């Protein structure tokens, strides 16, 4: 496991919010992976492009940095860095990075347009043992959107150790502000699948699973979400001719039916 580097105060701010804990009841079986991807594509096409409002889009990217994700952490960081590189090419999207780990630690960066800075910040984060703090992520997204509209929340994680009813309540608050949550699930934990699907449903977002075998698909979808949030359909058109444009092609194919 990578050695932790302390995050500079000027880049990351401590978020003082309450911690929730406890385990949710056993879940029902989740839908198939193909169905989840199709639902994801359908939901992303409904996101309002940032250019329609005349303002930059704002994408809050949150990730679980607890110890269970350590085996695939390097792969996840590489994929997320590629999403930020796609953002850099468009140049009209503000991004904030948030992560949680350890005992109640949850941090968020400033809102920035410098994708390289955020990619560098992600590489400084190491996994620590602890419980999930998804409730903090949802509450933080609500507070940020109350200040200035957040276009979308993207969350990447593999587990849920908080009461689903509590998370649903916080997701409902986010839904009132029109912020869709795109929940990317690593692995096949059924409790996480149940919670992520409910958060996505309430916020009119989407839930999509991924694993080592679907890294390329996740990469394309993450890039397409970022590009669409920044520039709408014109930006996706430009992405078609570039490497990794399959995600854009999938989105545009759904939009133009």
C-alpha positions in Angstrom: 0.0 0.0 0.0 1.2 3.5 -0.9 2.6 5.6 1.8 0.3 8.4 2.8 1.3 12.0 2.0 -0.3 14.7 4.1 -2.7 16.9 2.1 -1.8 20.6 2.2 -4.4 22.8 4.0 -4.6 25.2 1.1 -5.8 22.4 -1.1 -8.0 20.3 1.1 -10.4 21.4 3.8 -11.6 19.3 6.7 -15.4 18.8 6.6 -16.9 18.9 10.1 -20.1 16.8 9.9 -21.6 14.1 12.0 -20.7 10.5 11.4 -23.3 7.8 11.0 -22.7 4.2 11.6 -24.4 0.9 11.7 -25.2 -1.9 9.2 -28.1 -2.1 6.9 -30.4 -5.2 6.6 -29.7 -7.9 4.1 -30.6 -6.8 0.6 -32.5 -8.2 -2.3 -30.6 -9.4 -5.5 -29.4 -6.5 -7.8 -30.1 -6.2 -11.5 -27.7 -7.4 -14.2 -24.7 -5.5 -15.2 -26.0 -4.9 -18.8 -29.2 -3.4 -17.4 -27.3 -1.1 -15.1 -25.2 0.3 -17.8 -28.2 0.9 -20.0 -29.9 2.7 -17.2 -26.8 4.7 -16.6 -26.7 5.8 -20.2 -30.3 6.8 -20.2 -29.9 8.9 -17.0 -26.8 10.7 -18.2 -28.4 11.9 -21.4 -31.0 13.8 -19.2 -28.4 15.9 -17.5 -28.7 19.6 -18.4 -25.6 20.8 -20.3 -23.6 23.5 -18.5 -23.6 25.8 -21.5 -27.4 26.0 -21.5 -27.2 28.2 -18.3 -24.2 30.2 -19.5 -22.2 29.1 -16.4 -19.5 26.5 -15.9 -20.7 23.0 -15.0 -19.8 21.8 -11.5 -18.9 18.2 -10.9 -18.4 16.9 -7.3 -16.3 13.7 -7.5 -16.3 11.7 -4.2 -14.6 8.4 -3.4 -14.4 5.8 -0.7 -10.7 5.6 0.5 -11.3 2.9 3.2 -9.1 -0.2 3.4 -11.4 -2.5 1.4 -10.5 -0.6 -1.8 -6.7 -0.9 -1.4 -6.3 -3.9 -3.7 -7.7 -2.0 -6.7 -6.8 1.6 -5.6 -4.1 2.2 -8.2 -6.4 1.2 -11.0 -9.2 3.4 -9.7 -6.9 6.4 -9.4 -5.7 5.9 -13.0 -9.3 5.8 -14.3 -10.3 8.9 -12.3 -7.3 10.8 -13.5 -8.3 10.1 -17.1 -11.7 11.6 -16.4 -10.0 14.8 -15.1 -7.8 14.9 -18.2 -11.0 14.8 -20.3 -12.3 17.7 -18.3 -9.0 19.7 -19.0 -9.5 19.4 -22.7 -13.0 20.9 -22.5 -12.0 23.6 -20.1 -15.5 24.6 -18.9 -16.1 22.5 -15.9 -15.3 23.1 -12.2 -14.5 20.0 -10.2 -14.2 19.3 -6.5 -12.7 16.1 -5.1 -13.9 14.6 -1.9 -12.8 11.4 -0.1 -13.3 9.8 3.3 -11.3 7.2 5.2 -10.2 6.3 8.7 -12.1 7.3 11.8 -14.4 10.1 10.8 -11.9 11.7 8.3 -13.6 13.4 5.3 -12.0 16.0 3.2 -12.9 18.1 0.1 -10.7 20.2 -2.2 -11.5 23.7 -3.4 -13.6 24.0 -6.5 -11.0 24.2 -9.3 -10.7 24.2 -13.1 -7.1 22.8 -12.9 -7.7 19.1 -13.5 -4.0 18.4 -13.2 -4.0 19.7 -9.6 -6.9 17.4 -8.7 -5.3 14.4 -10.3 -2.1 15.1 -8.3 -4.2 15.4 -5.1 -5.8 12.0 -5.7 -2.4 10.4 -6.0 -1.5 11.6 -2.5 -4.5 9.8 -0.9 -3.8 6.4 0.6 -6.4 4.0 1.9 -7.0 3.8 5.7 -9.2 1.4 7.6 -12.6 2.7 8.7 -16.3 2.8 8.0 -18.1 4.3 5.1 -19.2 8.0 5.4 -21.6 8.3 2.4 -24.0 10.4 4.5 -21.3 13.0 4.8 -20.8 13.0 1.0 -24.5 13.5 0.3 -24.8 16.3 2.9 -21.7 18.0 1.6 -23.1 17.9 -2.0 -26.4 19.5 -0.7 -24.6 22.3 1.1 -22.4 23.0 -2.0 -25.4 23.1 -4.3 -27.2 25.5 -2.0 -24.3 27.9 -2.5 -23.9 27.4 -6.2 -25.7 24.8 -8.3 -23.8 21.4 -8.6 -24.4 19.8 -12.0 -23.8 16.2 -10.7 -22.3 14.1 -8.0 -20.1 11.1 -9.0 -19.4 8.6 -6.3 -17.1 5.6 -6.4 -17.1 3.0 -3.7 -17.6 -0.7 -2.9 -19.5 -0.9 0.4 -22.2 0.7 2.6 -22.0 0.5 6.4 -24.7 3.1 7.2 -28.5 2.7 7.6 -30.0 2.9 4.1 -33.0 4.9 5.4 -30.6 7.6 6.7 -28.9 7.8 3.3 -32.2 7.9 1.5 -33.2 10.9 3.6 -30.1 12.8 2.7 -30.4 11.8 -1.0 -34.0 13.2 -0.9 -32.6 16.5 0.2 -30.2 16.4 -2.7 -33.0 15.6 -5.1 -34.9 18.7 -4.1 -32.0 20.7 -5.5 -31.9 18.8 -8.7 -28.5 17.2 -8.3 -28.3 13.7 -9.8 -26.0 11.2 -8.0 -24.1 8.8 -10.3 -23.1 5.9 -8.1 -20.3 3.7 -9.4 -20.0 0.5 -7.5 -16.8 -1.5 -7.4 -17.4 -5.2 -6.9 -20.6 -7.1 -6.1 -21.6 -6.3 -2.5 -25.4 -6.7 -2.5 -25.9 -4.3 0.4 -24.0 -1.6 -1.5 -26.0 -2.4 -4.6 -29.2 -1.9 -2.8 -28.2 1.4 -1.2 -26.5 2.9 -4.4 -29.6 2.0 -6.5 -31.9 3.8 -4.0 -29.7 6.9 -3.9 -29.6 7.0 -7.7 -33.4 6.5 -7.9 -34.2 9.3 -5.5 -31.9 11.8 -7.1 -32.7 10.8 -10.7 -29.1 9.7 -11.2 -27.8 6.2 -12.0 -26.1 3.2 -10.5 -23.5 1.2 -12.4 -21.2 -1.6 -11.3 -17.6 -2.1 -12.4 -14.8 -4.5 -11.7 -11.3 -5.3 -13.0 -12.8 -6.7 -16.2 -14.8 -3.6 -17.0 -12.1 -1.0 -16.4 -12.3 0.2 -20.1 -16.0 0.7 -19.9 -15.8 2.6 -16.7 -13.1 4.8 -18.1 -15.2 5.7 -21.1 -18.4 6.4 -19.1 -16.5 8.6 -16.6 -15.0 10.6 -19.4 -18.3 10.9 -21.2 -20.1 12.1 -18.1 -17.4 14.8 -17.4 -17.4 15.9 -21.0 -21.2 16.1 -21.2 -21.5 18.0 -17.9 -19.0 20.5 -19.3 -20.1 21.0 -22.8 -23.2 19.2 -23.8 -23.7 17.3 -27.1 -21.2 19.4 -29.0 -18.4 18.3 -26.6 -19.5 14.6 -27.0 -19.3 15.0 -30.8 -15.7 16.2 -30.5 -14.9 13.2 -28.3 -16.1 10.7 -30.9 -12.9 10.9 -33.0 -10.6 10.7 -30.0 -9.3 7.5 -28.3 -11.8 6.3 -25.8 -14.7 7.8 -27.6 -16.9 4.7 -27.3 -18.6 6.2 -24.1 -19.5 9.3 -26.1 -20.8 7.2 -28.9 -23.0 5.2 -26.5 -24.5 8.4 -25.0 -25.1 10.1 -28.4 -26.7 6.9 -29.8 -29.3 7.1 -26.9 -29.8 10.8 -27.2 -30.5 10.8 -31.0 -33.0 7.9 -31.2 
